[in-house]
Amino acid sequence: MKETKNIVTMNGQSITLVGNQITVGSKSEKFNVLDDKLNIVDSSKFDKKIKVIASVPSLDTPICELEIKRFNDEAAALSKDVIIIFISMDLPFAQARFNKVNSIKKVKTYSDHKDIDFGLKYGVLIKEHRLLARAIFIIDKEQTVQYVEYVDDITHAPNYDAALSKLRAMV
């Protein structure tokens, strides 16, 4: 499997991403993740939607918590043609608890902890920590990647304005 260094850091220290980086204009990769009841969810389930997919290290960290809350708030004003998905290595039970405690209702959360299928296919698996790097992918209804941001340091927030601007232009 391909390994890439010097794209993303963690607190300024270079980390290794495993998998192929996704680029704008490419076809999205199909993947499987787990929902909060341990059911396998095939990403083709969302093919008829515009997808915002955010990968994060863990929902239980301050930046990730702010990110999911921001997108949950933004989702209320978006078209029903849009689905916002957060994927982390958190266990499904922890994700369900997080969603309940934080009233996350508009954003879907899925776990990649079992097979790391998403992490490898989207090039966000952090080799050193078996976590996912912070990244945002926006994919249109034809499964073409329209926006990609691999956040330069996983302890930083993504560029919300750029991602939301691209998304609004697509709807």
C-alpha positions in Angstrom: 0.0 0.0 0.0 1.3 3.5 -0.9 2.7 5.6 2.0 3.0 9.4 1.8 4.9 11.7 4.1 5.2 15.5 4.3 1.5 16.2 3.4 0.1 16.2 6.9 1.5 16.8 10.4 0.4 16.3 13.9 1.4 19.2 16.2 4.0 20.1 13.6 5.5 16.6 13.4 5.3 14.8 10.0 3.1 11.7 9.9 2.7 9.0 7.3 -0.6 8.6 5.4 -1.4 5.2 4.0 -3.4 4.8 0.8 -3.9 6.8 -2.3 -4.7 10.5 -2.0 -7.9 11.5 -3.8 -7.8 14.3 -6.3 -10.4 16.7 -7.7 -11.9 15.3 -10.9 -11.3 11.7 -10.0 -14.1 9.2 -9.5 -14.9 8.6 -5.9 -13.9 5.3 -4.3 -16.7 3.0 -3.0 -16.1 2.0 0.7 -17.7 0.2 3.6 -18.0 1.6 7.1 -20.0 0.6 10.3 -23.1 2.4 11.6 -23.8 2.8 15.3 -25.5 -0.7 15.4 -22.4 -2.4 13.8 -24.2 -2.8 10.5 -22.0 -2.5 7.4 -22.9 0.5 5.3 -21.9 0.6 1.6 -21.2 4.1 0.4 -23.2 3.4 -2.8 -26.2 3.9 -0.5 -25.5 7.7 -1.0 -24.9 7.7 -4.7 -27.9 9.9 -5.5 -26.8 12.6 -3.1 -24.1 15.3 -3.0 -21.7 14.0 -0.3 -19.6 16.0 2.1 -17.3 13.4 3.7 -15.2 14.5 6.6 -12.6 12.2 8.1 -11.5 13.1 11.6 -9.1 11.5 14.2 -11.7 11.2 16.9 -15.1 12.9 17.7 -14.0 13.2 21.3 -11.3 15.8 20.6 -12.0 19.6 20.7 -11.3 20.4 17.0 -13.3 17.4 15.8 -16.2 18.3 18.2 -16.3 21.8 16.8 -16.1 20.6 13.2 -19.0 18.2 13.5 -21.1 20.7 15.4 -20.4 23.4 12.7 -21.4 21.0 9.9 -24.5 19.8 11.9 -25.6 23.5 12.1 -24.8 24.2 8.5 -26.7 21.1 7.4 -30.0 22.6 8.5 -29.8 25.2 5.7 -28.7 22.8 2.9 -30.7 21.0 0.3 -32.1 17.6 0.9 -29.8 16.5 -2.0 -26.8 16.9 0.4 -25.6 14.4 3.0 -22.9 15.2 5.4 -20.9 12.1 6.6 -18.2 12.0 9.3 -15.9 9.0 9.5 -13.5 8.2 12.3 -11.9 5.2 13.9 -14.1 5.7 17.0 -16.1 2.7 18.0 -19.7 2.9 16.8 -20.9 2.9 20.5 -18.8 6.0 21.2 -20.1 7.7 18.1 -23.7 7.0 19.1 -23.0 8.4 22.6 -21.3 11.5 21.2 -24.2 12.2 18.8 -26.8 11.9 21.6 -24.9 14.1 24.1 -24.2 16.7 21.4 -27.6 16.6 19.6 -26.0 15.7 16.3 -29.0 14.9 14.1 -28.2 16.2 10.6 -24.8 14.7 10.2 -24.3 10.9 9.8 -21.3 9.3 11.7 -19.7 6.1 10.7 -16.8 4.1 12.0 -13.9 2.8 10.0 -12.3 0.9 12.9 -12.9 -2.6 11.7 -11.6 -2.8 8.1 -10.1 0.7 7.6 -11.7 0.5 4.1 -12.4 4.3 3.9 -9.0 5.3 5.4 -7.0 3.3 2.9 -9.1 4.1 -0.2 -9.0 7.9 0.6 -5.4 8.0 1.8 -6.2 9.3 5.3 -5.0 6.4 7.5 -2.3 7.6 9.8 0.3 4.8 10.0 1.8 5.9 13.3 -1.5 6.0 15.2 -4.1 4.0 13.3 -6.3 7.1 13.2 -7.7 9.0 10.3 -6.3 12.3 9.2 -8.5 15.4 9.1 -9.8 15.8 5.5 -12.9 16.9 3.6 -14.1 15.5 0.3 -17.1 16.8 -1.6 -18.5 14.4 -4.2 -21.2 15.1 -6.7 -24.2 12.9 -7.7 -22.1 11.5 -10.6 -19.5 10.3 -8.1 -16.9 12.8 -9.2 -14.7 14.4 -6.6 -15.3 18.2 -6.7 -13.4 19.3 -3.6 -10.5 17.9 -1.5 -8.8 19.2 1.6 -6.2 17.2 3.5 -5.8 19.6 6.5 -2.1 20.4 6.8 -2.0 19.6 10.6 -4.7 17.3 12.1 -4.8 19.6 15.2 -6.1 22.4 12.9 -9.7 23.0 11.7 -10.5 22.6 8.0 -11.2 25.6 5.8 -14.9 25.8 6.4 -15.5 28.7 4.1 -13.8 27.1 1.1 -15.7 23.8 1.6 -19.1 25.4 2.2 -18.6 27.8 -0.7 -17.9 24.9 -3.0 -20.8 22.9 -1.6 -23.3 25.9 -2.0 -22.1 26.4 -5.6 -23.0 22.7 -6.4 -26.5 22.8 -4.9 
